[in-house]
Amino acid sequence: MQGGWERAREVSRRMAHGVADAGRATLRASKATAGGTARAGRFTAKGAQKVGRATRRLTHADGAGRTGLGRLIELSAGNSASDALVTVALASTVFFGVPVGEARGSVALYLVITMLPFALLAPFVGPILDRFRSGRRYVIAGTLFGRGLLCFAMAAAVGPGDLPTLFIGALGVLVLSKAHNVSRAAIMPSVLPADITLVSANARVALFTLVSAGVVVPVGAGLTAWLGSAAVLRIAMVAFLLLGIAAVRLPRHIDSPDLEEEGAAPRWRTLLKVGPTVAEAVWANVAVRVFSGFLLFFLLFLVQDRAVPWLAATQPQAAADPFFDIPKTIALLAAAAGLGGLAGAAVANWTRNHAPQLIVLATLAVTSVTTILTAIFFGLWAALAISLITAFAQELGKLALDAIVQREIGEEVRSSTFGVVEAVLQLAWVFGGLAGLVLSLSQSSTAGLVTLAVALTVALAWLLVSRIKHARAADAKLHRQRAEAAAQQPHPPQQRQDTLDPTKPLTNPNG
């Protein structure tokens, strides 16, 4: 019996030692796991810090950190990323969450509602910003805070499917986004370093905004699929509120531009009073923007209806490529457009101040030629090419237009001019989108592209003829001014005849 108890105690001791060893092994494993997690966290944090320092070096290069341009670039990049989150959330809710036939009506209603405020507010937004130049930081912050509140309202409307609230909220976000862009363009000369031109500064802002939006779009799409549109809108709300705080902390010299003379009458800027150079650049950009809106919705609904060659239901199964389905085709077209925008900003930074008027006309000419070729050889690669070139022309032409406005228009009405320009370009994009919706009902790529190719060619020819007329008028005016100046010059005094005629002998007055 005593031997049995001894064996039981021995087994108990062994079991206790085994449990203790297992506990120590579990503790060591948990410590190793925690250490690995901590090391991974430290590695991620170090990587983020390195990326942040590299980004800060780029944004603050060439004196941009001293003048405030670097902080404005970072604020613009955050603004673009937040707008991209809102766009992704609304796209998954409004555009692609309903059948194609219903989506056309929803998109058309959205575009019409988008057109109204710019037609009504365009004459007032710019002059208000010009009159409020002493508080531009707070204007920019107000546009960001306002969009944050609108995102909160739209997030609450996603669950019950309140489309009117979503449309109104999207409209408000768009209006405030354009007001933010106008204010940013107006303050650019205030933060411009001595070693950077306006074109280069605008291109640098465009590059960072496009890159930030391109990075955030896939992240936002993943978050939308995982958490839902309402959660993504709430994330955008927090981002807008934080950016509003950052906007208030911009350099104070932004709020102290040169003031107008006391007693001066208020000046209003319209498209008819900007001069031939600015007007020519605006109309060229209008043509490109019309085609950009048209191409977006035209190709979108052609792809959704499978009315393109590589997705056609009547295509033989052997010739069909299973890779190019509807979502992947849309993703490829979006990637081509994003790459084209980046290329346009990079080329604008390289061109600097070299003939922006010719750059604007060149973008329209390239778009026209590309549209004609795409209509003839329409296919997947042609669709990708025209998406890339259209985005390239839109970005490069807009940056050249900004440079022309900042060079030709005085500070006292610059915000008014940018406000009118942004409104006109937005209306042009909306009109092009509506045209794309209508022509997509034909389910014929040739009909739509040929129609737009003719329109772009006519617009280019009209601008060239107008340019030649203005050049001839300027030359004639210069000749008239020179002739009038020559006629008004006094004649030389009359000299003695004997000094003028060398053949006549000189006579001695004394005989």
Phi, psi and omega in degrees: 000317179296324177295327178295317178296324179296315179296323179295317179296323179296316178298320180296318179297318179297319178297320180296316177298320179297316178297318179297316178298318178297320178296316179295320178296318178298320179296316178297319179296318179294321176297319179295319178296316178297320178296320177295318177297317179296318178296320178296320178296317179295321179296317179296318180296318178296319178298318178296320178296320178295317178297319179296318179293320178295319178295319179296323177296323179289316183288334183258013182287159176058037177082005181292334178289329181284323185272345183101356179296322180299316179292326176293322178296315179296320177296319179294322178295317176296321177297316179296319179296319180292319175299323178295321176299316179296319180297316180296317181296317180288326180297317180288339182268314189263310191281314188252001179274001181231165178299164186298314181300318178288328180296324178301314179295319180295317180293320178298318177297318178298317181293321179294317178296325179295328183289326188297311185296326180291324177293329182270324188263346183303319181289350187247330186296312182299307178301325177296317178294323177296323179284343184250034183293337180284356179224043184293327177301319183284332173296313179297316178298322179296322177295327179284315178298319179298318178292328175298316178294321178295323176297323177298317180293319180293325178297323178288337182271350183292314183302304179286356180069041182279088184296319178303318178295321178295318179296313181295319178296317178296323177297314178297320178298319180295315180298314180292327177295318177294321176297323176297316180295321178296315180296319179296317179296325182289327183270357183303316178298336181286337182246017185278122175290164183291333185266005183235133176278166179297320179297317180294319179295316177298319180294323179295318176299315181297319180299312182291325178292321179292319180295315180297319178294319179296327178285323187281330184302308178295325177296316179295323177296318177295318178296323179295319178293329183273311187257338183103163183294322182298318180294320179295321177296325177291323175298317177298323178300312179298319180297317180296320181294319177294321178294326176298320176296319178295326180294323178297332183268013173295162182304144185287338181292349172297328183273006184231062175283173176295132181271158177287163177293144181295139179083359180289141180289142178297139182251135179248137183249124174236173182292339180275355184238019183264354181093158185295326183294311180292320181298319179298316179294323180295314182293325176296318177292328176299316180298315179295321181291324175301315180292326178297312177296320178299311185296322181302304185281330178296308180292324181301311184280333172297318179293317180297326179274001183057037180262027177244153188302322186279355178237004185298136180292335181276359182289140178301144184297328181292330182272346183283141177256115185293345181290320188272072173271185186296308181298319181290326176295316178297321178296319178296318178296319178294320178295321178296319178295319178296319178295322178296320177297318177298318179296321178297318178294321179295318178294322177297322177293327180284321183289333180056242185254023185279101171048067179297332178297316178292327178297318180298313179294325179295322178296320178294320179295317179297319179297319180297312181297318180296322179296318178298314180294324179292322178298327181280316186245050185291134178186189183297312183290327176293321178295319177295320181295316182288329174295316179295312185290324178295317177294322177299312181294321180296315181291313181294318179295322179292319178294321175295321176298317177302318180296320180294316180296315181293336179272322188268336187256136180290161183298327187291338179232019183292318178296321177299317180294315178297324178297316178295318181297314179298320180295315181297318180293322178294318177298321178296318179295319178296315178299317177297321177296318177296319177297321177295321177299315183293312183289340177291341178295334178288342181055033178234114179292326182295316182298313182294314183291323178294320178300313180289327178296318178296316181297317180294320179295318178297317179297318178297316179297319179297317180293322178294318178296318178296322179296318179296319179297316180295322179295317178294320178296320179294319177296317179297320178296320179296318178296319179297318179296321178293320179295318178295321178295321179292324180289331182276350179289138180291145179283152178293150182298148180292127181259165179297146184295323183292338176276342182269333183257103184287343181279341182276130182290147179284140179252147180270120181295341181268009178091000000 
